[in-house]
């Protein structure tokens, strides 16, 4: 471990750090639960700062989506340790790790984060809107799922292999799984709402049909992150009482192709 400013140490994150991660999520008002942390810490490269008691006070995780993407997420700093440059230091470490693995760093930035990332050399891509609403169903929805189909569509739309992520979402306890012909919608339970996405569909009509089916089937608060280009899906969400909660900008440190048309809603800013 490398001491920083005398009282903090930079070190890898492990599954033993899930509870500290959940505390940071709760403080920030984010939606992730323990299953999200366990997946990301198992599949990705996590780094954090610890205080002199060993408690994690800042985090960053990168998910390697090969052959070419290092997806950065979960950049969190405890309120007691903000304005000390910890997030910037973690990002520098994460970017260096991506470069060592020949991966292009990518992320979805909030408006405040976007200014930080631009100073680090990241370039803007698409704008993604987070919509929040309420499902009208009484439970969740679990269709038989063609994992190979979902992985093929996702690979083409996202631009890298995310089979491990797709399989993990499809097998998550209590998670919605919907499939209609060549369209797929996955999701996962969250701290404040069920997160819908990725939504993979060949055309806007199919995407809207599958999303409406999810709204009618699933109970309780829902979140879905939709590229701003998806006018039909945004119109549907608005008609069902959903509202935009915040926006993200997809950014990359280096050249990378934009999302394919079949990506109608993303898996979430922490997953891409």
N, C-alpha and C positions, 0 to 999 in steps of 0.2 A: 504494500500500500504506500502511496506517496502523500506525505503531509502537505496540507494546503493552509496557509494563513494560521498555522499553529494549532488550531483546534479541530480541523476537519481533515479527513483522509479520503482519497479517491480509491475506490475498489470495485471489483465485479459485483453484480447483483446475483443472488441465488434464490432458490425457492424458499429459503428461510426468511427472505425479505418481503414476502407477500403482504403480511400484516402492516408493515411500515408503508408499503405502496398504497394499500387501501386507505390508510390514514391521510396520505397526501391527496388521493382522489377525493375523499370526502371533504377535505378542507377546500379544494378547488371547485367543488360542485360538479365534478365529472361523473361519468356513467359506468365506469368499469367495475367489474366484480372480481372475486378471487380467481374464477376460471379464466378470465382474460389475462390476469397477471401470470398465472401458471403457464398458459400457452405461450405468451410472449417471452417469458424467461427461459422456457425450454427450447423454443424454436429460434430465439434471437440472441443478441449480444447486449446485455444490460450492464450499465455502469452507474455508480452513484457516489455521492458524498455522504460520509458518516460523521456524526459528532463524536465527542469524546466518550460517550456511553455506548457507541456502536449503532445508534439509531440512524436510519437512512433519512436524510433531510433534502436530498435532491436526486433526481433520476433522469435517465435517458435510455431508450432501448432502440436498437436497430434490428429489423427483420430482413435477413438476406433472401431476396426473391431472385433466384438465378434464372438466366445467366447474367442479368445486368443491373438490378435495382437493389439498393440498400434503403429500406423504408424506415425513416426515423419517426419515433413517436414517444409518448409518455414523458415529455420534457416537463418535469414538475419540480418546484422548489417550495419548501415549507415557508410560510409567511414570516417565520422568525429568522430566516436566512436569506431573504430576498435583497436585491440591490447590492450584492457582493460579487456579481459576475459568475456565479456558479453555473447557470444555464449555458452561458457562452463557453465556459471551460469544458463542460460536458459535451457540447456540440462539437468543439474542436477535436476532442478525443474520438467522438463517434465518426466524424468526417474522416479522420486519419484511418480509423479501422476500415471504413468503406473503401477507401483508396487502396489499402493493403490487400483487400479482397477483390479488387477490380470491379467495384460496384459504384454506380452513380447514386449519390445521396439524393433522396426525394422525401417530401413531406407535405402535409396539408397544414397551412399556417392560418392562425387567427389574424385579424387585422393588426393587433399589437405585435404579434410574433413576426408578421411579414416584414416589418421594418427592420427587425433584428437580422432576419435571414437575408434580406437584400444587402445589408452591410457586409455579410459574409460571402456574398457573391452569388446567391441563389437567384434564379430567374423565375418570373411569373408564368403560370400556365392557366388552366381553367379555374373558374370560380365555382364553388360547390356550396349549396345552401342546406342548412340543417332545418328540417321541418319537424315540428312537434304537434301531435294530436292524440286522439283517443280511439282505440279500437272498439268496435261494436259487438264483438263476439263474446263467448263465455269461457273460452279456454285458449289453447294454442292450436296450431294446425301442423300436422305431420304427414305429408304425402310421401309415398315411396319415391326415393330419390335416385336418379341416375348420376352417380358421382363422376363417372367418366365424361358424360355430357357436360356437366357443370364445369369440370376442370378444363375441358377443351374450349368452351366459350370464354371462360374467365382468362385463360392464357392468351387467347387472341385479343381480348378486349383490354386487359391490363398491361400486357407486354412482357410478362415473365411467368414462370411456373409457380403457382401457389397451391399445388395439390394438397400439401400438408394443411394449409389454412382451410381450404374448402372442406376437406375431410373432417377436420376438427369441428367446424361449425355444424356440419351435417350430423355429427354424433353427439353434440352438446346436449346435456339433459335440459329439458324444458324449452328447447329452442325451436322456433318455427321453421318448417321446411315445406315449401310449396313448389310444385312443378306443373306446368301446363304446356303440353306439346314441347316446343323447343325453348321454353322460357323457364328460368329458375329463380326463386327468391329464397335466400337463407336469412337467418337472424340469430339473435342471442339475447338472453335475459340480461338486464342491466340494473344498476343501482337505483335509477329513477324512472326507467322506461325500458321496454323491449326495443332493442336496436334492430331495424330491418336493413338488410343489405349484406352481400351484394345482390342487386337485382339485375339479372342478365336476360336480355330479350332481343329478338331480331329487329323489332320495330316498335315505335311508340305506342301503337294500339295494344300490342301484346303486353308491353310493360304496364300500361294502365290497367288492363284487365287483371293481371296477376296482383298488382298492388291493391286494387279494390277488393279482390277476394281476400287478401290478407287483412285488410281493415275490417271486413265483415266477419272474419273468423276469430281474430285474436282479441283477447280482453285487455283492457287497461291502457296506460300511457304508451305511446309509440314515438320513436324517432326514426327518421330516414334522411340520409344525406344525398342530395340530388344535384347533379351538374346543372348549372343555370341554363344550359342549352336545351334541357328537356322540358319544353313548353307544355306538351300534353300532360305529362306526369305532374308538373307543378299546378296546372289548372285543376286536375283531379284532386290533388291534395287540398287545394284551397276550397274546392266545392264540398269537401268532406270535413271542413272545419279546422284543418291544419294551418299553422302559421309559421313563418320563418323565425327561428330563434337566433341564429347567427350565420355567418358566412365564413368559408375557408378559401384560401387560394392554394391550389396545387403548385408546388415549386420544385425545382431541381437545380443541383449544382453540377451543371454539365448538360449536354444535349440528350434529350430522350423524347421518344414519340408520344403524342397525346393519347389519351384514352380512346379506345375504339368505340364505335357507335353502340355496340351491344351493352356497354356498361351504363345502365340507366340509373343506378344508385350504387354508391361505393359501400365497402364493408365497414367504413368508419375511419376517421382521421388517424387513429392509432394503427390501423391495419392496411390502409390504402384502398 
